[in-house]
Amino acid sequence: MEPLHPVEVRVLGALLEKDLTTPEYYPLTLNALQNACNQKSSREPVTAFDEATVSQALETLRHRGLASKVTGAGHRVEKYGHRLSEAMNLGRRELALLAVLMLRGPQTVGELRGRTERMHEFSDMDEVERVLQSLADREPALTAPAGRGRWVHLWHEPSESPEPASAPSSGLAQRVEALELEVAKLKQQMSELRRHFE
């Protein structure tokens, strides 16, 4: 599985979440997707992506077959959706767990059960663990156990692969990810400025 940039992980996670929680508003316009990526609740870290950053991530995800542009009757503006169900043969339970892991980082089984309630109601923690293990047993693996009873998704670059982590180093990983997002945003703004002055 080819790793995704943190911005792409956030965009894909937001598409998954909105598909499962508010199907009446899904697929999403670019503006709605930008708002979903940057919302203040249920996100770790909170981001401030501009439209160009989200659009660029969408293009990459489309090239990888993980997102699609939805056109046709009833859509006055372009809308976007994920293709994870078809691309990887995943059901609602798997998508719900991946969405929370992608939007909120490493989680315990209990946290995952509570935070997926609006997307899929798991009967108990054993069911959550079974689904997580089935995702970990896939080829390529989509989840893995991490330190302190938590689970992680495996979409990130190899440097962000799970390993038993103490609190300080997991805090450092979050800070690094936030800085990477900021650098990506600055690069995008620089290229826009260059185009403006050419």
Backbone as ProteinMPNN parsed JSONL, in Angstrom:
{"seq_chain_A": "MEPLHPVEVRVLGALLEKDLTTPEYYPLTLNALQNACNQKSSREPVTAFDEATVSQALETLRHRGLASKVTGAGHRVEKYGHRLSEAMNLGRRELALLAVLMLRGPQTVGELRGRTERMHEFSDMDEVERVLQSLADREPALTAPAGRGRWVHLWHEPSESPEPASAPSSGLAQRVEALELEVAKLKQQMSELRRHFE", "coords_chain_A": {"N_chain_A": [[0.849, -1.192, 0.0], [0.629, 2.109, -0.97], [2.017, 4.832, 0.775], [0.229, 7.64, 2.244], [0.16, 11.22, 2.173], [-0.096, 13.31, 5.095], [-2.114, 15.303, 4.684], [-3.668, 14.145, 2.695], [-4.564, 11.902, 4.074], [-6.224, 13.143, 5.981], [-8.18, 14.315, 4.29], [-9.31, 12.04, 3.031], [-10.224, 10.672, 5.308], [-12.145, 12.519, 6.222], [-14.011, 12.431, 4.123], [-14.884, 9.773, 4.392], [-16.044, 9.856, 6.985], [-18.171, 11.736, 6.669], [-19.718, 10.475, 4.729], [-20.681, 8.32, 6.202], [-21.943, 9.492, 8.434], [-23.555, 11.696, 7.643], [-25.208, 11.046, 5.244], [-27.077, 12.306, 3.639], [-25.947, 14.685, 2.85], [-23.864, 13.955, 1.318], [-22.278, 12.983, -1.747], [-19.529, 15.387, -1.198], [-19.159, 18.935, -1.7], [-16.31, 20.88, -2.757], [-15.927, 23.0, -0.987], [-17.454, 22.16, 1.252], [-16.026, 19.892, 1.924], [-13.55, 20.991, 2.596], [-14.313, 22.4, 4.905], [-15.046, 20.2, 6.473], [-12.588, 18.934, 6.82], [-11.273, 20.842, 8.367], [-12.766, 21.142, 10.675], [-13.465, 21.876, 14.134], [-14.118, 20.012, 16.078], [-13.701, 16.527, 16.963], [-11.256, 16.088, 15.679], [-7.782, 15.565, 15.308], [-4.58, 16.469, 14.685], [-6.182, 19.776, 14.932], [-6.786, 21.457, 11.927], [-6.003, 23.936, 9.341], [-6.574, 23.978, 6.506], [-6.301, 25.39, 3.234], [-8.379, 25.953, 0.31], [-6.98, 25.214, -2.006], [-5.063, 23.4, -1.052], [-6.644, 21.251, -0.173], [-7.831, 20.583, -2.593], [-5.615, 19.782, -4.113], [-4.819, 17.494, -2.663], [-7.077, 15.923, -3.111], [-6.853, 15.463, -5.873], [-4.567, 13.811, -5.972], [-5.521, 11.612, -4.502], [-7.571, 10.811, -6.217], [-6.099, 9.987, -8.453], [-4.968, 7.74, -7.361], [-7.092, 6.112, -7.134], [-8.696, 6.266, -4.891], [-10.508, 8.227, -4.374], [-13.222, 10.056, -5.918], [-14.602, 12.165, -8.502], [-17.845, 13.377, -8.547], [-20.293, 13.65, -10.897], [-23.174, 14.799, -12.77], [-26.789, 14.466, -13.072], [-28.618, 16.671, -11.004], [-26.439, 17.688, -9.656], [-25.166, 20.732, -9.321], [-22.728, 21.795, -8.808], [-19.326, 20.588, -8.742], [-18.806, 17.542, -7.011], [-17.39, 15.42, -4.449], [-16.345, 12.113, -3.583], [-15.381, 9.216, -1.585], [-13.635, 6.186, -2.561], [-13.14, 3.946, -1.191], [-14.596, 1.74, -0.265], [-15.152, 0.203, -2.607], [-12.58, 0.027, -3.766], [-11.051, -1.348, -1.867], [-12.652, -3.287, -0.877], [-14.251, -2.93, 1.529], [-16.417, -2.889, 4.38], [-19.092, -1.208, 6.213], [-18.43, -1.309, 8.984], [-15.624, -1.529, 9.008], [-14.923, 0.805, 7.616], [-15.863, 2.781, 9.37], [-14.168, 2.494, 11.625], [-11.655, 3.022, 10.436], [-12.082, 5.673, 9.607], [-12.24, 7.111, 12.074], [-9.686, 6.578, 13.151], [-8.095, 7.818, 11.208], [-8.847, 10.461, 11.414], [-8.438, 11.14, 14.072], [-6.134, 10.034, 15.087], [-4.045, 7.669, 16.977], [-5.973, 5.299, 18.852], [-7.699, 3.773, 21.616], [-9.43, 0.591, 21.985], [-11.82, 0.975, 23.385], [-12.193, 3.789, 23.096], [-12.511, 3.89, 20.347], [-14.884, 2.416, 20.018], [-16.757, 4.107, 21.267], [-16.465, 6.452, 19.718], [-17.232, 5.784, 17.177], [-19.914, 5.471, 17.143], [-21.972, 6.981, 15.808], [-21.509, 6.261, 13.234], [-21.354, 3.478, 12.981], [-22.843, 1.028, 14.968], [-21.243, -0.809, 17.216], [-21.529, -4.02, 18.74], [-20.125, -4.774, 21.028], [-16.942, -4.377, 22.781], [-15.325, -6.461, 22.026], [-16.128, -7.031, 19.431], [-15.237, -4.735, 18.094], [-12.483, -5.076, 18.423], [-12.103, -7.456, 16.994], [-12.685, -6.638, 14.36], [-10.725, -4.698, 13.977], [-8.486, -6.362, 14.125], [-8.927, -7.925, 11.882], [-8.531, -6.03, 9.902], [-5.864, -5.576, 10.333], [-4.816, -8.003, 9.594], [-5.042, -8.074, 6.895], [-3.752, -7.944, 3.478], [-2.374, -5.442, 1.754], [-1.724, -4.607, 5.243], [-4.044, -2.605, 7.094], [-4.396, -1.574, 9.611], [-2.762, -1.472, 12.855], [-1.661, -2.73, 16.042], [-0.614, -0.473, 18.595], [1.442, 1.219, 21.048], [0.434, 1.101, 24.551], [-2.132, -0.081, 24.447], [-3.395, 0.981, 22.248], [-4.621, 1.506, 18.861], [-3.566, 1.994, 15.457], [-3.915, 3.507, 12.169], [-2.527, 2.531, 8.991], [-1.895, 4.218, 6.866], [-0.045, 6.23, 6.754], [3.261, 7.612, 5.948], [6.205, 5.482, 6.042], [7.893, 6.32, 8.161], [6.179, 7.039, 10.094], [5.138, 4.762, 11.078], [3.55, 2.404, 13.304], [4.745, 2.044, 16.639], [5.627, 0.871, 19.858], [4.926, 3.492, 21.914], [5.935, 6.099, 24.105], [4.341, 8.628, 26.128], [5.638, 11.241, 25.684], [6.935, 10.894, 23.13], [4.795, 10.307, 21.425], [3.443, 12.684, 21.531], [5.338, 14.275, 20.31], [5.303, 13.205, 17.733], [2.786, 14.083, 16.901], [3.246, 16.825, 16.855], [5.188, 16.976, 14.867], [3.701, 16.077, 12.671], [1.818, 18.156, 12.505], [3.538, 20.259, 11.833], [4.454, 19.345, 9.34], [2.1, 19.536, 7.868], [1.767, 22.289, 7.901], [4.033, 23.103, 6.461], [3.426, 21.988, 3.953], [1.221, 23.528, 3.329], [2.368, 26.104, 3.19], [4.114, 25.736, 1.029], [2.252, 25.393, -1.008], [1.053, 27.931, -1.01], [3.242, 29.478, -1.773], [3.684, 28.565, -4.406], [1.351, 29.455, -5.581], [1.684, 32.227, -5.332], [3.917, 32.543, -6.995], [2.81, 31.837, -9.476], [1.058, 33.945, -9.726], [2.714, 36.141, -10.151], [3.983, 35.54, -12.494]], "CA_chain_A": [[0.0, 0.0, 0.0], [1.429, 3.33, -1.071], [1.673, 5.736, 1.885], [-0.429, 8.9, 1.924], [0.575, 12.424, 2.896], [-1.076, 13.612, 6.152], [-3.261, 16.055, 4.159], [-4.504, 13.164, 1.991], [-5.207, 11.09, 5.125], [-7.319, 13.946, 6.548], [-9.23, 14.462, 3.273], [-9.96, 10.739, 2.885], [-10.948, 10.425, 6.565], [-13.319, 13.396, 6.268], [-14.986, 11.883, 3.179], [-15.444, 8.579, 5.024], [-16.897, 10.244, 8.112], [-19.405, 12.39, 6.213], [-20.51, 9.451, 4.049], [-21.315, 7.461, 7.208], [-22.746, 10.223, 9.436], [-24.537, 12.595, 7.014], [-25.324, 10.611, 3.843], [-27.928, 13.233, 2.871], [-25.097, 15.772, 2.332], [-22.717, 13.314, 0.68], [-20.894, 13.452, -1.761], [-19.282, 16.74, -0.698], [-18.531, 19.962, -2.542], [-14.95, 21.191, -2.301], [-16.053, 23.864, 0.19], [-17.923, 21.338, 2.378], [-14.921, 19.004, 2.296], [-12.568, 21.828, 3.296], [-14.867, 22.619, 6.256], [-14.991, 18.918, 7.192], [-11.18, 18.709, 7.193], [-10.826, 21.843, 9.34], [-13.687, 21.341, 11.799], [-12.765, 21.95, 15.426], [-14.414, 18.847, 16.915], [-13.383, 15.19, 16.439], [-10.07, 16.157, 14.815], [-6.504, 15.666, 16.023], [-4.681, 17.851, 15.164], [-7.079, 20.667, 14.206], [-6.023, 22.014, 10.807], [-6.547, 25.113, 8.66], [-6.236, 23.821, 5.091], [-7.017, 26.233, 2.283], [-9.068, 25.189, -0.742], [-5.993, 24.659, -2.936], [-4.437, 22.244, -0.401], [-7.623, 20.16, -0.215], [-7.993, 20.237, -3.999], [-4.408, 19.04, -4.515], [-4.904, 16.175, -2.028], [-8.133, 15.194, -3.828], [-6.31, 15.025, -7.158], [-3.694, 12.659, -5.713], [-6.387, 10.491, -4.105], [-8.275, 10.35, -7.418], [-5.131, 9.236, -9.263], [-4.731, 6.447, -6.698], [-8.331, 5.35, -7.142], [-9.293, 6.274, -3.557], [-11.557, 9.256, -4.352], [-13.746, 10.3, -7.261], [-15.419, 13.351, -8.726], [-19.197, 12.93, -8.857], [-21.001, 14.613, -11.749], [-24.424, 14.235, -13.266], [-28.053, 15.146, -12.76], [-28.815, 17.07, -9.615], [-25.229, 18.31, -9.092], [-24.835, 21.984, -9.998], [-21.292, 21.984, -8.637], [-18.607, 19.322, -8.617], [-18.792, 16.95, -5.671], [-16.357, 14.392, -4.317], [-16.607, 11.006, -2.672], [-14.286, 8.25, -1.459], [-13.859, 4.935, -3.286], [-12.476, 2.942, -0.354], [-15.412, 0.517, -0.198], [-14.923, -0.589, -3.814], [-11.15, -0.181, -4.016], [-10.447, -2.274, -0.912], [-13.673, -4.228, -0.43], [-14.463, -2.679, 2.957], [-17.794, -2.649, 4.801], [-19.36, -0.064, 7.086], [-17.691, -1.43, 10.259], [-14.209, -1.227, 8.75], [-14.812, 2.216, 7.232], [-16.066, 3.597, 10.576], [-12.933, 2.455, 12.428], [-10.596, 3.732, 9.707], [-12.38, 7.115, 9.631], [-11.855, 7.677, 13.377], [-8.222, 6.516, 13.269], [-7.502, 8.783, 10.285], [-9.168, 11.829, 11.831], [-8.112, 11.428, 15.474], [-4.88, 9.416, 15.505], [-4.112, 6.412, 17.733], [-7.128, 5.187, 19.753], [-7.924, 2.479, 22.275], [-10.647, -0.089, 21.529], [-12.948, 1.668, 24.032], [-12.376, 5.087, 22.441], [-13.038, 3.633, 19.006], [-16.293, 2.017, 20.099], [-17.531, 5.308, 21.581], [-16.383, 7.495, 18.687], [-17.809, 5.325, 15.907], [-21.348, 5.22, 17.385], [-22.839, 7.589, 14.787], [-21.207, 5.657, 11.93], [-21.741, 2.062, 13.085], [-22.969, 0.655, 16.376], [-20.634, -2.106, 17.533], [-22.247, -4.666, 19.844], [-19.267, -4.725, 22.217], [-15.531, -4.077, 22.492], [-14.758, -7.628, 21.333], [-16.393, -6.879, 17.992], [-14.306, -3.7, 17.62], [-11.15, -5.684, 18.36], [-12.098, -8.434, 15.894], [-12.632, -5.916, 13.082], [-9.377, -4.112, 13.912], [-7.549, -7.444, 13.835], [-9.131, -8.336, 10.482], [-7.866, -5.0, 9.095], [-4.421, -5.772, 10.517], [-4.445, -9.258, 8.933], [-5.147, -7.932, 5.436], [-2.509, -7.725, 2.732], [-1.556, -4.903, 2.84], [-2.4, -4.306, 6.513], [-4.577, -1.244, 7.185], [-4.271, -1.13, 11.005], [-1.794, -2.228, 13.651], [-1.651, -2.334, 17.45], [0.49, 0.415, 18.988], [1.681, 1.198, 22.493], [-0.589, 1.437, 25.54], [-3.456, -0.584, 24.086], [-4.02, 1.759, 21.178], [-4.499, 1.049, 17.477], [-3.293, 3.057, 14.478], [-4.069, 3.143, 10.754], [-1.212, 2.417, 8.358], [-1.822, 4.987, 5.619], [1.056, 7.195, 6.798], [4.601, 7.264, 5.496], [6.832, 4.493, 6.924], [8.486, 6.922, 9.36], [5.123, 7.197, 11.085], [4.599, 3.438, 11.383], [3.332, 2.26, 14.741], [5.722, 1.387, 17.503], [5.254, 1.21, 21.229], [5.382, 4.862, 22.139], [5.64, 6.721, 25.393], [3.574, 9.854, 25.926], [6.364, 12.34, 25.052], [7.223, 10.698, 21.713], [3.573, 10.41, 20.638], [3.209, 14.123, 21.436], [6.291, 14.77, 19.317], [4.801, 12.782, 16.411], [1.69, 14.978, 16.542], [3.826, 18.128, 16.512], [5.841, 16.815, 13.561], [2.644, 16.024, 11.66], [1.271, 19.508, 12.362], [4.536, 21.042, 11.092], [4.43, 18.882, 7.946], [0.915, 20.114, 7.248], [2.046, 23.72, 7.739], [4.997, 23.227, 5.357], [2.683, 21.708, 2.716], [0.378, 24.697, 3.066], [3.251, 27.199, 2.768], [4.571, 25.423, -0.34], [1.126, 25.666, -1.903], [0.898, 29.39, -1.1], [4.375, 29.989, -2.556], [3.478, 28.274, -5.829], [0.281, 30.35, -6.032], [2.297, 33.553, -5.487], [4.758, 32.494, -8.193], [1.924, 31.88, -10.648], [0.468, 35.28, -9.778], [3.697, 37.111, -10.64], [4.561, 35.125, -13.781]], "C_chain_A": [[0.884, 1.242, 0.0], [1.028, 4.285, 0.049], [1.027, 7.029, 1.392], [0.184, 10.027, 2.737], [-0.483, 12.717, 3.973], [-2.3, 14.399, 5.669], [-4.224, 15.096, 3.454], [-5.248, 12.267, 2.984], [-6.405, 11.843, 5.701], [-8.481, 14.063, 5.561], [-10.008, 13.157, 3.128], [-10.785, 10.397, 4.129], [-12.217, 11.249, 6.661], [-14.401, 12.898, 5.312], [-15.681, 10.645, 3.772], [-16.458, 8.961, 6.103], [-18.226, 10.822, 7.635], [-20.308, 11.418, 5.455], [-21.316, 8.645, 5.069], [-22.238, 8.209, 8.168], [-23.821, 11.111, 8.818], [-24.691, 12.247, 5.531], [-26.164, 11.553, 2.976], [-27.129, 14.397, 2.285], [-23.875, 15.238, 1.583], [-23.13, 12.883, -0.722], [-20.78, 14.948, -1.435], [-18.747, 17.667, -1.779], [-17.136, 20.215, -1.982], [-14.997, 22.03, -1.023], [-16.477, 23.067, 1.423], [-16.819, 20.406, 2.862], [-13.836, 19.769, 3.044], [-13.027, 22.075, 4.738], [-14.791, 21.35, 7.098], [-13.567, 18.619, 7.663], [-10.771, 19.601, 8.366], [-11.731, 21.99, 10.551], [-12.947, 21.174, 13.135], [-13.003, 20.726, 16.305], [-14.014, 17.56, 16.197], [-12.208, 15.187, 15.467], [-8.816, 16.3, 15.674], [-5.371, 15.457, 15.027], [-5.756, 18.616, 14.389], [-6.24, 21.347, 13.128], [-6.705, 23.255, 10.252], [-6.139, 25.044, 7.189], [-6.983, 24.856, 4.261], [-7.59, 25.351, 1.173], [-8.069, 24.499, -1.679], [-5.335, 23.4, -2.367], [-5.361, 21.026, -0.463], [-7.782, 19.656, -1.647], [-6.82, 19.394, -4.505], [-4.422, 17.617, -3.931], [-5.951, 15.31, -2.736], [-7.619, 14.643, -5.149], [-5.435, 13.78, -6.987], [-4.52, 11.429, -5.364], [-7.154, 9.935, -5.302], [-7.343, 9.529, -8.301], [-4.862, 7.855, -8.67], [-5.991, 5.585, -6.62], [-9.04, 5.317, -5.802], [-10.391, 7.319, -3.399], [-12.036, 9.457, -5.78], [-14.53, 11.605, -7.292], [-16.784, 12.855, -9.171], [-19.89, 14.01, -9.677], [-22.304, 13.973, -12.184], [-25.627, 15.02, -12.797], [-28.137, 15.474, -11.275], [-27.601, 17.717, -8.969], [-24.883, 19.564, -9.891], [-23.348, 22.27, -9.889], [-20.628, 20.613, -8.499], [-18.627, 18.848, -7.176], [-17.822, 15.787, -5.663], [-16.767, 13.333, -3.305], [-15.386, 10.104, -2.582], [-14.624, 7.006, -2.262], [-13.274, 3.755, -2.5], [-13.259, 1.633, -0.289], [-15.105, -0.383, -1.386], [-13.451, -0.955, -3.974], [-10.551, -1.259, -3.114], [-11.441, -3.263, -0.323], [-13.909, -4.131, 1.084], [-15.933, -2.399, 3.235], [-17.888, -1.475, 5.759], [-18.556, -0.116, 8.397], [-16.237, -1.022, 10.066], [-14.016, 0.256, 8.433], [-14.953, 3.126, 8.451], [-14.789, 3.645, 11.42], [-11.802, 3.213, 11.747], [-10.818, 5.241, 9.753], [-11.912, 7.743, 10.943], [-10.333, 7.664, 13.544], [-7.552, 7.569, 12.391], [-7.725, 10.225, 10.738], [-8.666, 12.178, 13.227], [-6.828, 10.772, 15.962], [-5.103, 8.151, 16.317], [-5.241, 6.415, 18.768], [-7.148, 3.816, 20.415], [-9.214, 1.877, 21.714], [-11.885, 0.607, 22.112], [-13.24, 3.015, 23.389], [-13.0, 4.893, 21.059], [-14.517, 3.248, 19.044], [-17.181, 3.239, 20.344], [-17.584, 6.304, 20.425], [-16.901, 7.06, 17.319], [-19.328, 5.162, 15.999], [-22.26, 5.761, 16.288], [-22.635, 6.957, 13.415], [-21.621, 4.189, 11.868], [-21.783, 1.697, 14.562], [-22.408, -0.752, 16.594], [-21.329, -2.696, 18.753], [-21.441, -4.633, 21.133], [-17.813, -4.484, 21.79], [-14.857, -5.24, 21.763], [-14.954, -7.514, 19.82], [-15.45, -5.847, 17.385], [-12.93, -4.318, 17.416], [-11.051, -6.688, 17.213], [-11.959, -7.744, 14.54], [-11.253, -5.267, 12.904], [-8.352, -5.175, 13.526], [-7.693, -7.906, 12.382], [-8.496, -7.319, 9.535], [-6.347, -5.142, 9.167], [-3.926, -7.011, 9.767], [-4.51, -9.184, 7.413], [-3.774, -7.789, 4.796], [-2.792, -6.709, 1.631], [-2.395, -4.609, 4.094], [-2.863, -2.853, 6.526], [-4.519, -0.683, 8.601], [-3.191, -1.959, 11.689], [-1.922, -1.798, 15.106], [-0.434, -1.445, 17.721], [0.645, 0.343, 20.499], [0.454, 1.546, 23.309], [-2.002, 1.078, 25.096], [-4.146, 0.158, 22.967], [-3.802, 1.084, 19.817], [-4.248, 2.248, 16.578], [-3.655, 2.556, 13.08], [-2.67, 3.163, 10.127], [-1.121, 3.146, 7.021], [-0.608, 5.899, 5.571], [2.336, 6.67, 6.189], [5.248, 6.321, 6.502], [7.398, 5.075, 8.212], [7.457, 7.079, 10.471], [4.465, 5.866, 11.422], [4.467, 3.26, 12.886], [4.502, 1.599, 15.445], [5.328, 1.726, 18.918], [5.821, 2.568, 21.598], [5.053, 5.325, 23.545], [4.933, 8.035, 25.118], [4.387, 10.96, 25.256], [6.574, 12.128, 23.559], [5.952, 10.75, 20.867], [3.175, 11.879, 20.504], [4.108, 14.746, 20.386], [5.808, 14.423, 17.914], [3.675, 13.705, 15.953], [2.223, 16.345, 16.132], [4.5, 18.083, 15.148], [4.799, 16.813, 12.454], [2.05, 17.404, 11.422], [2.229, 20.394, 11.566], [4.575, 20.639, 9.617], [3.246, 19.483, 7.195], [1.139, 21.598, 6.955], [3.001, 23.949, 6.574], [4.293, 23.001, 4.017], [1.83, 22.911, 2.322], [1.215, 25.874, 2.563], [3.764, 26.977, 1.354], [3.485, 25.755, -1.356], [0.957, 27.169, -2.099], [2.018, 30.015, -1.928], [4.153, 29.756, -4.046], [2.366, 29.158, -6.396], [0.817, 31.76, -6.246], [3.141, 33.617, -6.752], [3.903, 32.615, -9.452], [1.351, 33.278, -10.834], [1.414, 36.298, -10.413], [4.319, 36.72, -11.972], [3.903, 35.854, -14.925]], "O_chain_A": [[1.762, 1.404, 0.848], [-0.16, 4.529, 0.259], [1.254, 7.454, 0.26], [0.667, 9.816, 3.85], [-1.656, 12.399, 3.774], [-3.402, 14.194, 6.176], [-5.441, 15.215, 3.593], [-6.408, 11.917, 2.77], [-7.474, 11.263, 5.891], [-9.64, 13.926, 5.953], [-11.239, 13.172, 3.104], [-11.904, 9.895, 4.021], [-13.249, 10.758, 7.121], [-15.584, 12.937, 5.649], [-16.898, 10.491, 3.667], [-17.58, 8.454, 6.127], [-19.285, 10.444, 8.136], [-21.532, 11.525, 5.531], [-22.482, 8.325, 4.837], [-23.207, 7.636, 8.665], [-24.894, 11.269, 9.402], [-24.348, 13.05, 4.664], [-26.002, 11.607, 1.757], [-27.575, 15.032, 1.33], [-22.961, 15.996, 1.256], [-24.267, 12.441, -0.886], [-21.774, 15.672, -1.398], [-17.989, 17.253, -2.656], [-16.824, 19.809, -0.863], [-14.217, 21.81, -0.095], [-15.934, 23.265, 2.51], [-16.687, 20.159, 4.061], [-13.266, 19.262, 4.01], [-12.234, 21.974, 5.674], [-14.507, 21.411, 8.295], [-13.364, 18.115, 8.767], [-10.021, 19.179, 9.247], [-11.502, 22.87, 11.382], [-11.961, 20.445, 13.243], [-12.191, 20.426, 17.18], [-13.992, 17.511, 14.967], [-12.167, 14.379, 14.54], [-8.796, 17.06, 16.642], [-5.208, 14.334, 14.55], [-6.194, 18.175, 13.326], [-5.111, 21.764, 13.388], [-7.827, 23.589, 10.633], [-5.45, 25.931, 6.684], [-8.142, 25.167, 4.535], [-7.313, 24.153, 1.111], [-8.275, 23.358, -2.092], [-5.078, 22.446, -3.101], [-4.923, 19.916, -0.764], [-7.86, 18.451, -1.884], [-7.011, 18.419, -5.232], [-4.079, 16.656, -4.62], [-5.742, 14.114, -2.938], [-7.908, 13.501, -5.509], [-5.544, 12.822, -7.751], [-4.257, 10.335, -5.864], [-7.367, 8.726, -5.395], [-7.743, 8.495, -8.837], [-4.563, 6.911, -9.401], [-5.958, 4.468, -6.103], [-9.888, 4.455, -5.572], [-11.124, 7.307, -2.409], [-11.355, 9.081, -6.734], [-15.041, 12.081, -6.278], [-16.882, 12.014, -10.065], [-20.057, 15.14, -9.219], [-22.521, 12.775, -11.999], [-25.505, 16.093, -12.206], [-27.778, 14.669, -10.415], [-27.699, 18.241, -7.86], [-24.369, 19.472, -11.005], [-22.767, 22.909, -10.767], [-21.28, 19.618, -8.184], [-18.486, 19.638, -6.242], [-17.472, 15.237, -6.707], [-17.438, 13.616, -2.313], [-14.467, 10.206, -3.394], [-15.786, 6.792, -2.609], [-12.957, 2.71, -3.067], [-12.672, 0.551, -0.262], [-14.831, -1.572, -1.221], [-13.116, -2.099, -4.279], [-9.658, -1.997, -3.529], [-11.12, -3.992, 0.616], [-13.782, -5.115, 1.813], [-16.615, -1.757, 2.436], [-16.887, -0.831, 6.074], [-18.06, 0.909, 8.863], [-15.685, -0.263, 10.862], [-13.074, 0.886, 8.914], [-14.248, 4.129, 8.56], [-14.381, 4.713, 11.874], [-11.071, 3.96, 12.397], [-9.867, 6.005, 9.919], [-11.262, 8.788, 10.931], [-9.756, 8.638, 14.027], [-6.543, 8.152, 12.789], [-6.899, 11.1, 10.48], [-8.483, 13.352, 13.549], [-6.462, 10.931, 17.127], [-6.211, 7.617, 16.35], [-5.444, 7.404, 19.472], [-6.677, 2.83, 19.849], [-9.992, 2.563, 21.051], [-12.878, 0.803, 21.412], [-14.401, 3.354, 23.158], [-13.898, 5.633, 20.657], [-15.305, 3.696, 18.211], [-18.226, 3.391, 19.711], [-18.619, 6.925, 20.179], [-16.997, 7.878, 16.404], [-19.96, 4.755, 15.025], [-23.208, 5.09, 15.88], [-23.482, 7.096, 12.532], [-22.156, 3.714, 10.866], [-20.865, 2.021, 15.316], [-23.019, -1.748, 16.207], [-21.678, -1.974, 19.687], [-22.008, -4.481, 22.215], [-17.504, -4.398, 20.601], [-13.932, -5.034, 20.977], [-14.067, -7.853, 19.037], [-14.923, -6.051, 16.292], [-12.29, -4.118, 16.384], [-10.024, -6.759, 16.537], [-11.21, -8.201, 13.676], [-10.687, -5.286, 11.811], [-7.465, -4.929, 12.71], [-6.703, -8.239, 11.73], [-7.979, -7.694, 8.483], [-5.636, -4.868, 8.2], [-2.769, -7.072, 9.353], [-4.087, -10.111, 6.721], [-2.773, -7.547, 5.472], [-3.41, -7.08, 0.634], [-3.604, -4.392, 4.014], [-2.163, -1.97, 6.03], [-4.585, 0.532, 8.79], [-2.763, -2.997, 11.184], [-2.252, -0.645, 15.388], [0.636, -1.645, 17.146], [0.039, -0.508, 21.15], [-0.461, 2.209, 22.819], [-2.949, 1.829, 25.333], [-5.347, -0.009, 22.753], [-2.935, 0.226, 19.651], [-4.656, 3.368, 16.883], [-3.7, 1.351, 12.831], [-1.744, 3.751, 10.684], [-0.359, 2.741, 6.142], [-0.177, 6.305, 4.492], [2.493, 5.474, 5.944], [4.897, 6.341, 7.682], [7.39, 4.409, 9.247], [7.81, 7.233, 11.64], [3.369, 5.833, 11.982], [5.19, 3.893, 13.655], [5.157, 0.708, 14.903], [4.744, 2.783, 19.155], [7.035, 2.772, 21.596], [4.011, 4.977, 24.099], [4.93, 8.507, 23.981], [3.878, 11.583, 24.325], [6.413, 13.069, 22.782], [6.0, 11.185, 19.717], [2.63, 12.278, 19.475], [3.688, 15.642, 19.654], [5.892, 15.25, 17.006], [3.601, 14.072, 14.78], [1.725, 16.956, 15.186], [4.4, 19.027, 14.365], [4.978, 17.462, 11.423], [1.802, 17.788, 10.279], [1.797, 21.184, 10.727], [4.714, 21.495, 8.743], [3.369, 19.887, 6.039], [0.751, 22.099, 5.899], [2.811, 24.876, 5.786], [4.531, 23.734, 3.058], [1.728, 23.265, 1.147], [0.821, 26.561, 1.62], [3.843, 27.919, 0.566], [3.754, 26.317, -2.418], [0.743, 27.632, -3.219], [1.789, 30.956, -2.688], [4.404, 30.645, -4.859], [2.428, 29.566, -7.556], [0.457, 32.422, -7.219], [3.098, 34.6, -7.491], [4.216, 33.379, -10.366], [1.178, 33.741, -11.961], [0.977, 37.204, -11.123], [5.106, 37.485, -12.529], [4.258, 35.635, -16.083]]}, "name": "protein", "num_of_chains": 1, "seq": "MEPLHPVEVRVLGALLEKDLTTPEYYPLTLNALQNACNQKSSREPVTAFDEATVSQALETLRHRGLASKVTGAGHRVEKYGHRLSEAMNLGRRELALLAVLMLRGPQTVGELRGRTERMHEFSDMDEVERVLQSLADREPALTAPAGRGRWVHLWHEPSESPEPASAPSSGLAQRVEALELEVAKLKQQMSELRRHFE"}
